[in-house]
Amino acid sequence: MAARKIHTTLRDDWKAKIQASQIVNGFMLHFNGKRELSATQIKVGEILLRKVVPDLARQELTSAEDGPAELIVRWKEPK
């Protein structure tokens, strides 16, 4: 049997997700008072985050049964 090839390179979409999560983690640490960020750092993080994560402000959430949709958000605080 042939050995599996291990792919160690990350695709661009995975790199973007990792970068976005790092920005969000930094913002959450700042929000919780565990990290200080200057106004410039916050603005740069906001700009970078907009380039990687889609803006959800204009998306509509509907259910399959035309009734109210239920959204459950679970957050695990970064270490």
KOLVEX-533627 format. One record per residue: x, y, z of N, C-alpha, C in turn. Coordinates in steps of 0.001 Angstrom, whole numbers, plus 500000, padded with zeros to 6 digits. Example, Ala and Ser with C-alpha at 12.3 -4.5 7.8 and 13.67 -1.06 7.14 Angstrom:
<nodes>
513190494310507800512300495500507800513200496700507800
512850497750507080513670498940507140512900500030507870
</nodes>
This chain:
<nodes>
500848498842500000500000500000500000500903501233500000
500528502227499216501313503451499134501094504305500374
502146504964500778502055505846501949501297507117501591
500605507650502563499893508905502332500868510067502287
500562511002501446501356512223501422500764513186502440
501600513744503258501146514701504259501298516100503674
500186516793503595500211518149503053500376519121504218
501512519792504254501778520710505359501493522163504997
501186522438503747500907523816503370499439524127503617
499185525313504118497818525741504376497272526474503157
496025526226502874495390526958501791495155528396502238
494978529278501268494798530696501573493560530954502422
492473530192502189491267530427502980491470530051504442
492265529005504698492551528636506085493450529667506748
494404530199506009495266531243506547494437532461506943
493473532817506111492615533968506399491781533727507655
491262532509507809490468532194508997491307532275510265
492538531787510191493423531834511352493743533282511702
494036534102510699494340535501510952493134536216511551
491949535941511039490735536577511551490513536187513009
490748534928513342490526534496514721491514535164515668
492734535410515209493716536093516044493299537538516318
492751538210515311492279539583515483491111539612516472
490159538705516302488998538648517190489434538321518615
490372537389518774490868537050520115491505538263520781
492261539037520017492870540249520568491825541253521008
490774541427520198489691542332520565488964541854521821
488730540554521936488036540022523108488879540193524372
490181540003524263491054540228525413491015541700525830
490981542590524856490876544022525153489539544335525807
488478543769525273487138543988525810487035543521527258
487688542408527570487655541849528930488688542484529849
489438543474529363490415544178530198491716543444530413
492002542449529595493222541660529767494352542117528849
494062543015527897495081543510526973494747544955526622
495758545778526606495570547165526200495844547297524707
494966547999524026495145548295522611494987549794522410
495849550360521579495728551781521261494617551961520234
494197553197520032493159553485519039493616553079517646
494893553255517365495435552869516056495374551363515867
495721550599516893495669549139516798494237548656516584
493291549285517254491889548899517089491424549197515674
491781550361515136491372550739513785491986549798512743
493259549479512893493927548562511954493297547175512035
493020546697513245492373545390513397491003545373512753
490266546459512910488936546559512302489021546516510775
489972547230510209490141547245508752490535545862508242
491486545227508913491924543893508490490806542872508621
490032542980509685488936542040509896487880542173508797
487611543395508360486644543608507276487098542977505966
488406542878505774488919542292504540488817540768504539
488767540162505721488804538708505818487435538099506106
486639538750506949485351538209507379484232538978506684
483254538295506124482155539000505461481327539804506449
480792540912505978479943541758506807478583541092506951
478187540793508178476938540087508417475774541030508694
475996542312508615474953543272508957473784543232507980
473996542754506780472939542778505770472420541392505406
472674540423506218472194539082505904470925538779506683
470039538043506045468761537708506645468767536248507065
468210535973508229468150534620508753466698534169508770
466398533092508055465038532564508034465085531070508322
463967530550508750463906529120509031463215528401507874
463339527099507870462750526294506798461221526267506897
460669526439508103459221526351508297458538527713508240
459231528747507814458716530110507749458330530659509111
458810530074510152458571530567511495459805531294512000
459815531626513269460994532308513810462206531381513824
463362531936513503464596531159513494465277531314514840
465944530274515282466650530292516549468139530266516267
468864531198516865470304531289516680470970531060518030
471862530091518092472589529784519317474057530105519073
474609530978519898476014531368519778476741530879521014
477808530139520804478619529646521914479990530286521803
480475530844522891481764531528522882482680530877523913
483876530543523472484877530029524383485965531082524457
486183531602525657487143532673525837488550532184525526
489319532965524740490694532541524418491577532576525669
492564531741525663493467531661526823494497532756526770
</nodes>
